[in-house]
Amino acid sequence: MTKYILQRILLMLMTLLIITCMCFILIRMLPLPELPIGDPRSVVIEKQREAFGYNKPYLVQFGIFLKNVFTKFNWGISDKLYFGQNVADIFVQKLPATIIVNLYSIILSIPLGIMLGIFAALKKNTWIDHTISTLTMVVISVPSFVYAFLIQYILCFKLGWFPLLMNSGTNYFSWDMFLSMVPAVLSLSFGVIAGFTRTTRAELTEVLTSEFMLLARTKGLTRRQATIRHALKNCMVVILPSIFGEFIGIMGGSLIIERIFSIPGVGALYLNSINAPDYNMFLLITVFYCVIGLLASIIVDISYGFIDPRIRMGSRK
């Protein structure tokens, strides 16, 4: 496992370096945004561009870029959105809002999805199972932004239970802030709940029909005891690693949700950096999402070996 983990980390770093290099060169090939004449900050940005070697070959620029990132965590200065400010500082300010909304969605989605999946598996081939399975397929087929518009119209506009947009404050643990985040959390949660329901039902249904479950029942265990002690334990081998994948799925889906509910997070910043355009900001957030995706894939693979001792990645037989 240690050798396998080291190999995966090295492969992840190599992949990240290649992706970063490709994005960097493609971005530097684009024409630079024009700077306002007479603004003192324009002089600062011009000096920053000179320090980053904008007039040198692309590979030399990439080397200077990596040196500044690893030694100073300097990703450059914003050319458009936050004129003259360090993009890394802006990114750090926006990150908490994205993390909080996504964590609330995961905390809500995981228990509900697993419970619905267990309930559907135990009621297999009944009207309850058919209803849950049908609703699951319908919910998965609909994009999260559709739920966002429905929630805004019904819960926020018609019923007035929640504000239409998220509050702009920074106290993310206050009650008013939590209420303003509920519509966005619900919009992100529907698809994740359906995903966990489908996965849990499929895995538990297969385990319940296994031979070892029949053996457990013949030894005197009740259906409830056999399900809790054996069936659910075996299902967790697939369900727990999928949690990391679902988290990444939510992070990607929150790009549009953050824009709809005016969440001051990384997703909205990413879209704004594309529209501006603000190249340094766009590159930083692109690398951020790449790191999350690569880390999630490694954690999912490694978690199989720790959850189930029978699985050992890279072991020799």
N, C-alpha and C positions, 0 to 999 in steps of 0.2 A: 504493500500500500504506500509506503514512504517513497519508493522509487516511482511509482505511478503518479503520486501527487506532485513530485518534483518535475516529472516530465510534462504533466498537464500545465503546471505554472509556467514553465519555460515556453511551451507552445502558446499559451495565452499571451505572454509578453511579446513573443515574436509576431503573433497575429495582430495584437494591438499596435505594434510598431509599424507594421505594413499598412494597416488601415489609416493610422494617423498620417503616415507619409503620403499616402494617396490623397487624402482629404486636404492636406496642407498644400501640396503642389497644385491640385486643381483649383483651390481657392486663390493661391497666389497668381495663377494665370488669368484671373478675372481682373478687369480694370478697377483701380482703386477709387473709393468714394471721394468726391471733390470736397475740399475743406473750405469753410467760410473764410472769406478774405477779411483781414483786420481783427479777427478773434485771436487773443493771446494764446488760447488753448491750441490753435492750429499750429503754432510754432512748436509746442510740446509734442504734438502728434507727429510732426515732420521729423523731429529729433528722434522720437521713438522708432519711426520707420527706418531711419538711417542706422540706428543702433541694432535693429533686427536684420540689417543687410538687405533691404528691399531692392537695392541696385546690384546685387550679386547673384550668381547662379542659384538655381532652386535648391540643390543639394547643400550648398553652403548655407543658405537661409535656413534650411531644415536643421542643420547642425547647430546653428546659433539659437534657433527656437528651442531645441531640446535642452541646450545648456541653460537657457534662461528659466525653463520650466522646472528642471531638476534642482537647480541651485538657488533660485529665487522665487519659484512658483509664479513667474511672471508670464502671463499669457498674452500680454499686449494691452493696448488702450482701446477703448470703445470709440469708433469713428462716427457713429450715428446715434444709437439709442441713448447712451449716457456719455455724451461727448467729453472726451478727455479723462474719463475715469478708468481705473483698472478693472478689466472684465472679470478677473478672479474675485475681487471684492463684491461686485454686483451679484455674481453667481452664488457666493456663500450667503448673501442676504436673502436670495430667493429660494434657496434649497429647503429651509424648514417648512414652508407652506406646502410644497409638493410632498415631502416625506410624511407630514402629519395627515394629509388627506388620504394618501395611499395606505398608511398604517390603519387608519380608521376603517377603510374599506376592507382590508384583509381581516381585521379583527371581527367585523360584522359578517363577512362572507364565509369564512372557514367553518365556524360552528354550524351555521344554517345549512350550508351545502352538504356537510358530512351527515348531519342529522336527517335531512331529506333523503339522501342517498341510502342510508341505513333503513329508513322507514320503507322506501320503495322496494329495496331488496327483500326485506322480511315479508312484504305483501306482494311478492312476485305473482304476475299474471292475474291480479285483481284489478278492479276499477281504480283503486288508489294508485297502483303502480302505473297503469296506463295513463292516468291523468298527470301524474308527476313527470313521466317520461315525455309526454306530449308537450307540456308546458316548458320542460327543459330544452327541447329542440327548438321551440318557438323563440324562447328567450336568447339562446345562443345565436340564432340566425339574425337577430336585430342588433345593429350597432349601438354602442353606448350613448352616442350623441342623440339618438332618437329618444331614448329614455330621458335624457337631459331636458329635451324640449317638452316632453309630456309632464315631467315633474315640475318644471317651471310653470307650465300652464295650469296644472290641476292643484298642486300643493302650494305653490307660491302665489299665483295670480288669482285663481278662483277661491281657494279656501283660505289663503293668507296665513298659513301655518309657519312659513319660513320666508326670509327675505329672498328676493330674486337673485341677488348677487352676494358674494362673500364679503364680509367686512374687511376693511383695509388695514386694520390694526395689526400689531405684532404679538399680542397676548393670545396665543393659540389655545390656551387651556381655560379660557373664560367661558361662561355659559353662553353669552351672546355670540361669541366667535364659533362655538360648537354648533349652535343652531343655524348659523349662516353656512356652515360646511355640510350640513346634513343633506341638502339636495345633491351636491356634487358626490358625496359618499354613496348615496343610494344609486346614482347614475352609474358609478363604477362597479357597484356591487352586484347588480343583476346578472351580468355575464359570468362573473366569477362564481356566484352561488350555483348557477346552472352547470358550470364546468365541474365543480366539485361534486355536485349531485350525480351527474352522469358517470364520473370516474368511480365514485364510491359505490354506486349501485352495480356497475359492471363488475368491479373487483369482488365485492361481497357476494354477489349472485354466483360467481364462479367458485368462490371458496366454500360457500354453503353446500355446494353439490360435490365437494371433494370427498375422497375416500377417508381421509383422516377425520373429517367431521362425522361421518357415519360411525367410525370407530369410537370417537368421543361419546356419541350418544349411546352406543352399546355398552360402554363402561359405566353408564348410570348418570351421566351429566344431562341436565335439562337443556332444552333448546337455548334458553337464555344464557346459561352458564357456558355452553359450548360456543355460542356466538361471541360472548365477551372475552373469554379466555383464549380462544383459538382463532376464530374467524376474523375478528377485528384486528388482532395482532398481525396476522398475515396481510391484511389489507393495507396496513400502515406502511408497508414496504414500498408501495406505489403512491399512496396518498401524500405522505410527508414530503418526499422530494418534489412532488408537483406543486407544493406551496411556493417554492422558490420560483418556479416557472410562472405561476400565476401572478406573483408580485411583479415580475418583469412585464407581464402582459398588461397589468394595470398601469405601470409607469408609462408604457407606450400609449395606452388609451387615454391617459390623462392630458395629453397634449391638447386635444380638442376640448375636453371637459373644462380644463383650466381657462380656456379662452371664452367658453360660453358663460361660465359663472364668475368671470373676472378674478380668478384666483391668482394672487401675486406670486406665482411659483416658476419653476424652471421650464415647464411646458409652454406657458404663455410667452416666456422670455425667448424660448427657442423659435417659436413662430414669428415673433416680432423681429428677431435677428435675421430671419430669412427675408421678411418683407422690407426691412430697412434699406439696404442690407448692411449688416454689421458682421464682417468676416471673422474677426477675432472671437467675438461672442459665439458665433455659430460653430467655430472649430472647437472651442472649449466644451460646449454642451454636447456636440457630436461625440467627442472622446468620452465624455461622462456616460452617455448611454451605451457606448461600446464596452466600456469597463464593466458596467452593471450586467450587460448580457453575457460577457465572457465569464465573469465571476459566478453568475447564476448557473451556467452550464457545468462549471467545475464542481460547485457545491452540490448540484443534483447528482452528478456521477459519483462523487466521493461518499455522499450520504447513504447510497445504497449499501456500501460495504460496512458502514457503522450500524445501520439499522438492522441489517440481516447478516449475521456472522458467516453465513454460508457463501456470501458474495464477497470476493476479495479481488479487487482490480489489480492486474499485473502480477498475480501470484503464479508460482510455478507448480505444476502438477507432476 
